[in-house]
Amino acid sequence: MSTIALLDRPAASSVRHLRAVNHPATVDATATPEPAQAARTLPAGTSPRGFALYVGIDEAKAAASGVSLGVLVEALRRTLGELAPDAETYATVALAPVGSGGRDVDVVRLALHEPSAIARTKQEEPEDEDRAAGGVVVDISRKRVLIDGDSAAFTFKEFELLQYLVLREGRTIERTELVSSLWQATDDDAPGERTIDVHVRRLRAKLGRYEDIVRTVRGVGYRFDRHADVVIRYGHGTPSPDRF
């Protein structure tokens, strides 16, 4: 799966086609609902608040069906809006390293860190492998950075900053985007467009001789450039940075 351009507005004909598939017959609002299935045993003190529907399909397969991922999301939202107008929705695209094997839906569940999928596949990497590694290892799954085999003392925010750039490899990120994406407006330590440079300098200082992997694009912002000394470990799934 790859990063995709989203939020393209579906053509009216495409939406009509999808809605026709999703609604083959008119729903009779006066009909008696089917008896609900027996509720599963829930942990004490909890109650259902919603659900997640994992859909496994990449851009090529969607295109072969004459749609895009954005069109599918929009159609599902329209359907949900008709059935449950009060429902709140949030959609995100699952990213995975190019060439990831397995079924699409399983890759999606792992990329979005679905607990039961993680539990079935989680395998700890040997510490010896970490210690033997040279260069920089950005371990997304464990939220840590190794420099020449040793764990670097990154703060939570410094790691978030590096991760944000890493997940957008090769793309120049403006200072305003970094601030708005990584800090809330109400945060006491929220930097301005200029003071974000201070955070980047601290990040580079901890990268030491590998500081040039975070490059300054003059007058614009910053960009992550990978080279032979950098390894990115996504673990069992790549966190999704993009929202529909």
MOLIN-V504191 format. One record per backbone hydrogen bond with DSSP energy under -0.5 kcal/mol. CO is the residue of the C=O (numbers start at 0). NH is the residue of the N-H. Records with the same first field share a line. If there is no record, write none. Layout:
# MOLIN-V504191
CO=NH + NH
This chain:
# MOLIN-V504191
0=95
3=5
10=14
11=15
12=16
13=17
14=18
15=19
16=20
17=21
18=22
26=28
27=30
42=45
51=53
52=54
53=55
54=56
57=61
58=62
59=63
60=64
61=64 + 66
62=65
67=71
68=72
69=73
70=74
71=75
72=76
73=77
74=78
75=79
76=80
77=81
78=82
79=83
83=86
90=243
92=94
94=237
96=99
102=106
103=107
104=108
105=109
106=110
107=111
108=113
109=112
113=116 + 117
114=118
115=119
116=120
117=120 + 121
125=128 + 129
126=130
127=131
128=132
129=132
134=147
135=137 + 230
136=138 + 145
137=139 + 232
138=142 + 143
143=138
144=151
145=136 + 147
146=149
149=146
151=153
154=158
155=159
156=160
157=161
158=162
159=163
160=164
161=165
162=166
164=167
165=168
167=170
171=173
172=221
173=177
174=178
175=179
176=180
177=181
178=182
183=186
186=189
191=195
193=196
194=197 + 198
195=199
196=200
197=201
198=202
199=203
200=204
201=205
202=206
203=207
204=207
206=209
207=210
209=212
210=213
212=214 + 224
214=216 + 222
215=217
216=219 + 220
219=174
220=216
221=172
222=214 + 224
223=169 + 225
226=229
228=135
230=137 + 232
231=233
232=139 + 140
233=236
236=238
237=94
238=240
241=92
